Amino acid sequence: MRDNLSEKPFSNITPFWQRLPQFFLYPLQGPLIWRPAVYALIGTGLWLLGRHDEEGGFSPFILIIAILVGIGFAIDLTRQAFRILEQTSLGNLRCADFDDADDVHKMSPYKLMLIMMVQGFFIGILASIHPMLALLGTAVANLMLPASIMVLGYTHSFTSAINPLNVFKMIKACGWPYLALWVFGFILSQCGPIVIMLFAGKLSLTLLIAVGIFACAYFTLVSFNLMGYTMYQYHQEIGYSPDRNFEINALASSRNNRPLSDDDILAQQVGALIRDGNIDLAMEMIWEELRYDQFNPQLSAHYAKLLVLKGDKAKQLDYAPRHLFTLARSAKAGRIGEAWKQARRLDPEFKIDNPDHVLEIAAAAASVREYQIALEIVSGFHKRAPRHKDVPAVLVLAGKLLSDHLRQDERALSLFNHVIAQWPGHPAANEAQQYKKVIEGLAQSSEPA
């Protein structure tokens, strides 16, 4: 079946400027918030440990340790920030949705430092020529920095991130909204110092150090999350495909953290979307779920009902074979009759398009006493797929249905004889032979003496 939603699977992405509050809430997730908190506690502890007296003396040894620890924290934070940028750009909004950790960003902090050093080098050259050129160079470097970070997070390559062509390509992909991104990024870079200034004189120096470290780390994570989401929003223009659509993925993501059987939550979300008139979004949500469990009968039934609700007959017919096969492979075979009748109402000539599924669907229908429907499913199969491996078994199934439930022994015998003659070595021929003997024996016993 054609993936109807794959044509525009990410057509409903909310622009980054419409969800700014969510970015500020992002670092509050448990697996993230501990880093700024630990940095703040250790930084404060080193301050208390190294302080000599009330006049401000500080141990040189502890100062060296504090500097080294601070560098380590900066490297660790930057690695985590790049991981957030990458995972967010792939559509993984929550930490629970992240792919398995790897060392792909191990060198990203050093590469970012080199980028900033190269920019500073060129600004220095411009300053030696004319002060105004230095000012212009600084402005251009600041404008390019978010794009360079996004290129580095996407390619993991220093040479790509420092290449002006790649950087301007990233800016062009975002368009004019990139200026808004730059403004927000600049504001976020100033939030840490602003927080320190706000609390200076109101808190003790010890607490102020803790608050300052926490704020700088916190807003760094916010900033990288914002850049990652911007890449996600413009992924088509940039030229890559995300893993999932987290706009509709509240249930489908993180299969290790939420069992799929939570049908009540799914029904509530779908119901709310339908009440709001968002049928397309509800369909995308179900389709995203089906990516993870394509033969889940409950999800398949939800999707089939949404297609009926939307009134798209072409897509209903397109999806019907998959839905029937899903029902056949589950404990929901009792719904096959209803699904088949719905498809036949739309198209009286409807058939199962995949010959590999016909026998299983028909057998499932027969198992729940939908004998006439089972016959309709297999009808003409030997003509549509004459060389398929299931033809003998399908003909025997049809013969059994005709003989056992519809009292049409003559038609059944003709099918059994055909199987015996055409496929004498097939297991289905043995079954046909047994049924033939039973039918002929019953016929003889019913003849008058």
Secondary structure by P-SEA (a helix, b strand, c coil): cccccccccccccccccccaaaaaacccccccaaaaaaaaaaaaaaaaaacccccccccaaaaaaaaaaaaaaaaaaaaaaaaaaaaaaaccccccccccccccccaaaaaaaaaaaaaaaaaaaaaaacaaaaaaaaaaaaaaaaaaaaaaaacccccccccaaaaaaaaaaaccaaaaaaaaaaaaaaaaaaaaaaacccccaaaaaaaaaaaaaaaaaaaaaaaaaaaaaacccccccccccccccccccccccccccaaaaaaaaaaaaaaacaaaaaaaaaaaaaaaccccaaaaaaaaaaaaaaccaaaaaaaaaaaaaaaaacccccaaaaaaaaaaaacccccccccccaaaaaaaaaaacaaaaaaaaacccccccccccaaaaaaaaaaaaacccccaaaaaaaaaaaaaacccccaaaaaaaaaaaaaaaaaaaaccc
